[in-house]
């Protein structure tokens, strides 16, 4: 393969005789492409081939490579029915078209490398990116059309709209293909390809309109409140904190809580804290409160609650009421609210989205060299 700087200059000179009106309609962003005749630069910024480019792309321009890539893409089956698979196919189509035209500028190699990158990413499920490449042999043209295409890619319907994904992917490849023709100073061919993209944009808009955005999920009130307090006197026998000492009423409340937790699906963690009244020694109260909290934790886990649960005993700390009765029985009854087990529930998003390598997100939609 030969990529002569003299050939670039000669092409630029011939282009000087081409229709300037066609060139201007393309809104070419690369100033070196606008130069004509022997005033055209022949350096690396103008697209002269480099050894690095040869090392990356040499060997890709042959029919066997194209056929092998087509076979790998076809073998993906339904896994290629998305933006990335459609884009890989359009790169293969562009390479095939230029190969039939005996393109010798390097675009065929670049197109095959892009098709291979996307096909490999679909095969492995890794490295998928919707970014467009900055090719040596393609100039940026018609930024107004690029803006419309990229706007479609960030539309909320786009990830669920396969037809819109196909149209957008192929429009991007065709715009880069047209940019290659402009880079070679074949402005008429570039305009022909652009006309095709422009003509297809209404279909892209119609495809998006046909795909209704997923309806917003109505928020249903969770059956589990932010906090639940179990009164110890109604949940445990006197002076007991083990499972055998749990009262039927306490078990019934926990059974209902287990059902509610499974129905809610948005609780991500539970904190259980046990408390006693101030009667008795500190060490005894601390031990009793911890045992009751731990018993409630085990009961929930045995009932099928799988979220992380922490259990702590705090003894007589954080009293709810203060009582000063002199009669002991009256004092015990007054302090009843302090004898309790509190459960606090941490919530997360009830619907966790699984990433799909076959979908495009708005953050993947940039064309790096577009204004």
Secondary structure as GFF3:
##gff-version 3
##sequence-region A 1 371
A	DSSP	alpha_helix	5	15	.	.	.	ID=ss1
A	DSSP	alpha_helix	20	25	.	.	.	ID=ss2
A	DSSP	alpha_helix	31	34	.	.	.	ID=ss3
A	DSSP	three_ten_helix	37	39	.	.	.	ID=ss4
A	DSSP	three_ten_helix	44	46	.	.	.	ID=ss5
A	DSSP	alpha_helix	51	57	.	.	.	ID=ss6
A	DSSP	alpha_helix	63	75	.	.	.	ID=ss7
A	DSSP	three_ten_helix	77	80	.	.	.	ID=ss8
A	DSSP	alpha_helix	83	100	.	.	.	ID=ss9
A	DSSP	alpha_helix	107	124	.	.	.	ID=ss10
A	DSSP	alpha_helix	143	153	.	.	.	ID=ss11
A	DSSP	three_ten_helix	158	160	.	.	.	ID=ss12
A	DSSP	alpha_helix	162	183	.	.	.	ID=ss13
A	DSSP	alpha_helix	187	210	.	.	.	ID=ss14
A	DSSP	beta_strand	227	231	.	.	.	ID=ss15
A	DSSP	alpha_helix	232	235	.	.	.	ID=ss16
A	DSSP	three_ten_helix	243	245	.	.	.	ID=ss17
A	DSSP	alpha_helix	248	264	.	.	.	ID=ss18
A	DSSP	beta_strand	267	275	.	.	.	ID=ss19
A	DSSP	alpha_helix	282	302	.	.	.	ID=ss20
A	DSSP	beta_strand	308	313	.	.	.	ID=ss21
A	DSSP	alpha_helix	328	334	.	.	.	ID=ss22
A	DSSP	three_ten_helix	335	338	.	.	.	ID=ss23
A	DSSP	beta_strand	340	347	.	.	.	ID=ss24
A	DSSP	three_ten_helix	362	364	.	.	.	ID=ss25
###
